[in-house]
Amino acid sequence: MLTAAIRDDNPVICFEHRWLYWAEEDVPEEPYEIPLGVGRILRPGRDVTVVGLSWMNVEARLAADILQKRGVSVEIIDPRTLAPLDENLIVESVKRTGRCIIADCDWVDSGFSAELSARINEKCFGKLKAISSATNAASAGRSRPEREMDFGLSGKFALVTGGSHGIGLASAKQLAAQGCNVAICSRSQQRLDAAMAELKAYGVRILAVATDVLEASAADRVMDIIDREWGTLHILINNVGGGGRWGKESVEETELLVWSEVYEKNAMAAVRFTRRALSHMRRNKWGRVVTITSIYGGKEGGGRPWFTMAKAAETGLISRSPP
């Protein structure tokens, strides 16, 4: 496509997602060109169409594998270019499946997903079994009407590790918005204080504990405080982790300390928190453990080996944990 962009007489803007820089695929040895405005079907399916942009096609394929095990057949469309857009490819797919999800990293308002959703609802209205929806990694910040959904979490107690920012804080806010009491832990007291100020607005009970999971006693310290203050726990979100950029690309040149600390921060932290949390869940006869891992922890691997090893261990932990 870059070749086509260079050869095109009009100005062409190319966007690259940095997470795709590690991706590997087979390509022809001879020079070749993909025409602009020609999309492709990444995966044929019959039940729902997913239109993914850039990195979201990676996520879409992972989701499709999971849904296939549950009997849902997903068709994934990669439009490749936004202008010109291969609209006919998308429309014909949606007419076959009757459902469409648009997955991109753009804003909810005035972005690609909003435009495509409008076109699909216009041109596939008679074929749609449900209103087309979009899932986005960004938000324009303007308040939008949302359908209320009760997940039955009101009054329950949850712990989110690494909960002072990013995915952890976003998870804590969603839980609090459902009336769930939330505990968070993080290394930074400053970030914890800022997160506490945001979470208190939801009117639920909040705990914040400063701790470093590289210390073997960190999980016990956090859980001891929860035991003392709450005496129970229903939900654990193992979010703390990282280290994917540590060290060097070479296995031999990366110090053993990097290997051990990345494994400790990701896999062993999840093990320690999960072991303590399960006893509460058994007593409550209800519980949920969610572990935030990585695509590098899946069967395809990828990434730096010490990070992939740690994330694969997390994936193994959660897939083999007792019900």
Phi, psi and omega in degrees: 000326177296323176298315179296322180295319180294321183281344182289141181285343181264158174297135180232129177256125179252131177248135178236136175270127186298334180291343181274355182295337179270355184288145179230136176214158175283137178229155178298148178286329180277153177303140179212166184219135175257121183298145174290141178087010179244111179276185180211154174267109180287328183206121178286147179200175186234342189261327182204143176260131173245120176260111184246143176250132171054236184302330184294344173290329174295313179296321182297320180292323177295316178297321180296323177298318180294314182293328178300323179293340179258012175085014180253124182262119185252130172260127182250125179250127173253106183290341179068309178233150179267327177214110003287149180254134177279072186295321182300321179300316182290313182299315181296323178295315181294324178296327179287317186270330180082000180218150180213134171239130178253120184243115177211179181252022185266178175292152176294315182272136170060025179252188181299317183297322179295317180295313183292322178300319179296318180294319181295316179295331178283314189265347181238014189307315182290344182259346186287133174268345177205158180292135179298143183230160181235143173239125188234151177271354182228163178223141182286353176087352179275136182297141182227143176294134180233148177282128180289138178222126181264116180266005179071029183259355181301129178086352178277171184236132185228150173240130175242112178281147186060041189264015184269349181198172175060220181301321182298311180293320178299320178294317180298320179295318179297320178295314180297323179296336177270006179086013180273135174286139191230133170249140177230152175224152183193162177286327189268116177294326179297315178292323178298317180298319179294319179294320178301317181299322178287318186288330180297336181295342182275352175073025177246172179283133184233136172237142176225127183233125176275123181200157179245115186290352173290345174272129184300334183273358187299313182298316179298321180297314180295314182291328176297320177294318177297317178301317183289318185276323185246320182078008181199165176202134180250329187227133174236126173246107177279092183254332185299141182173202180121191180098005182294342180255001180289164173067198180242174180292330185281134176296317184290325186275349180273129183297149179299332179298322178296314178305311185289321182289321177294319178294319180296315184292326183263289189289308186291326175299316178297320179299312185294316179293320182295318180301317180287325184287326186300326181297321177296317184294325177294318178295322180282347185058029177195138177182160178220133174241121179244126179243121179278108182248225185202157175298336179288347176270002180269190186291338181280338180068221183096173180077182178286139193300324181291327177287316178300318179299315181295317181289327176295323177294320177298315179299318178296321179299312186284330180281343182249001180294146182291149179290000000 
